[in-house]
Amino acid sequence: MKKQCLALWIFLLSACSVVQFRPVETIDQVCVGEGYRLQQAMDLAREKENFIVMMISGGGTRAAAFGYGILEALDSQPIYLHGRRSTWLDHIDVVYGVSGGAVLAAYLALHGRDTIPDFENRFLKQNFQRQISRQILSFANMPRLRSPEFGRGDLLQEQFENTLFGKATFGDLAQRRRGPFAVISATDMTAGRRIDFTQEYFDVLCLNLSTFGIARAVAASSAVPLVFAPVTLNNNGGNCGYTLPEPMRDALIGQEAHALQRQTRREYLAYIGHYAKSSERPYLHLLDGGLTDNLGLRHLLELNEIYAPSTLNNRLLGGKIRRIIVIAINAQNQINSDIDQSAVVPGFADVLNAAINIPIDQNSQESLRRFRRIIDEINASAYNRNGDKVNAYFVSLNLHDLPDSPLRRELLNIPTSFYLPHEDINLLKSAAPILLRQSAEYQRLLADLMSAPDAAQE
């Protein structure tokens, strides 16, 4: 028996050195026409009359289920776009996904229309959390988890591979995605910066995103602190001759800007310089994207503050776009708590929940206010290259906006996890058509589409 225990102990110790970090392929030159680039998706969108962006917040399976319910409800609504009768699901150009929302966003990008009903069957109706727990507690995984270069975030990646994404990479998305361009975000835990999984961001790191697994990006975006370990990413910045694209460089050194724009530009330049010194930071450790941007709005806000209005209009509205449509899906919850009814010191779970959710909620509200102002500015003064007025619509769908009812109270008390009972999934899906019906902005948009020449000719 002693010999068996000794053999097992030697095996566990030796395994610690077997599991080693696998770096992302580096690049020694930036090729702006290659890879999974948001700019390419934007260039295509500029030549369409309707530019449609969807944003799916964090919130574990609650967010994925609510977002899926919105997709189902939109898919059942006929609209008239690009000269023919169609549905929303066929025309989403870009989808931003954070944490639980990243799971749905990445699947939608990869599979397009087949997301309904495949995503519900393969993810929402499965006990993903139990599958992860089994992997973490598995005796077979003990040696790997004892390695200093392997953690629970890596197991999360493997489960996403087994359940949803296989070994698909961002190179696969660049070549054969069937849905919208997906922007998945995580948080650099040291710098407190958002990291987007697009080649534009990976150019700064001098890495080839095309070789990076979609499942690993989604795992990084979903790595809730203390629940999952951070996902590690190597940094090769400063070794590929990266320079800022000319329009970005001109914008960053521009002098005509208000205080918020100047601050954003300084921060962006500092971010570029920060990652260019890879000898000082050869590795990055990525956590839940919701820590820096739970709604997926920060990227658009950042662009608005970096570029002057005239430049931004030329880059986006210099095409045929007549409508900008942004649909933001916010699955933020509000768990009932009785801690204020007692002098008892709140426990670890209550403190952790407050430490994570309070700044996320406050940042989300600020982002919504700032983005609403951008939409108002576009509606006031934006025209496309043909001189047509550009109309912007911001459809904000939030569980908090449900009518006061038992349904609302029940949905706001659904926790953040990777498993929900089927009845909770169905309740979240049922909230989608209610919020769409009561959204004045969505109803205004439908009226606009139904009164368009294409609809009248049908």
Stockholm file with secondary structure:
# STOCKHOLM 1.0

chainA/1-458         MKKQCLALWIFLLSACSVVQFRPVETIDQVCVGEGYRLQQAMDLAREKENFIVMMISGGGTRAAAFGYGILEALDSQPIYLHGRRSTWLDHIDVVYGVSGGAVLAAYLALHGRDTIPDFENRFLKQNFQRQISRQILSFANMPRLRSPEFGRGDLLQEQFENTLFGKATFGDLAQRRRGPFAVISATDMTAGRRIDFTQEYFDVLCLNLSTFGIARAVAASSAVPLVFAPVTLNNNGGNCGYTLPEPMRDALIGQEAHALQRQTRREYLAYIGHYAKSSERPYLHLLDGGLTDNLGLRHLLELNEIYAPSTLNNRLLGGKIRRIIVIAINAQNQINSDIDQSAVVPGFADVLNAAINIPIDQNSQESLRRFRRIIDEINASAYNRNGDKVNAYFVSLNLHDLPDSPLRRELLNIPTSFYLPHEDINLLKSAAPILLRQSAEYQRLLADLMSAPDAAQE
#=GR chainA/1-458 SS CHHHHHHHHHHHHHHHHHSCCCCCCBCSSCCTTSSSCHHHHHHHHHTSSEEEEEEECCCHHHHHHHHHHHHHHHHTSEEEETTEEEEGGGTCCEEEEETHHHHHHHHHHHHGGGHHHHHIIIIITSCHHHHHHHHHHCGGGHHHHTSTTCCHHHHHHHHHIIIIITTCBHHHHHHHCCSCEEEEEEEETTTTEEEECSHHHHHHHTBCGGGSBHHHHHHHHTCCTTTSCCEEEECCTTSSCCCCCHHHHHHHTCCCCCHHHHHHHHHHHHHHHHHHCTTTCCEEEEECTHHHHSSSCHHHHHHHHHSCHHHHIIIIITSSCCEEEEEEEECCCCCCCCGGGSCSCCCHHHHHHHHHHHHHHHHHHHHHHHHHHHHHHHHHHCBCTTSCBCEEEEEEEEGGGSCSSHHHHHHHTCCCSSCCCHHHHHHHHHHHHHHHHHCHHHHHHHHHHHHSHHHHHC
#=GC SS_cons         CHHHHHHHHHHHHHHHHHSCCCCCCBCSSCCTTSSSCHHHHHHHHHTSSEEEEEEECCCHHHHHHHHHHHHHHHHTSEEEETTEEEEGGGTCCEEEEETHHHHHHHHHHHHGGGHHHHHIIIIITSCHHHHHHHHHHCGGGHHHHTSTTCCHHHHHHHHHIIIIITTCBHHHHHHHCCSCEEEEEEEETTTTEEEECSHHHHHHHTBCGGGSBHHHHHHHHTCCTTTSCCEEEECCTTSSCCCCCHHHHHHHTCCCCCHHHHHHHHHHHHHHHHHHCTTTCCEEEEECTHHHHSSSCHHHHHHHHHSCHHHHIIIIITSSCCEEEEEEEECCCCCCCCGGGSCSCCCHHHHHHHHHHHHHHHHHHHHHHHHHHHHHHHHHHCBCTTSCBCEEEEEEEEGGGSCSSHHHHHHHTCCCSSCCCHHHHHHHHHHHHHHHHHCHHHHHHHHHHHHSHHHHHC
//
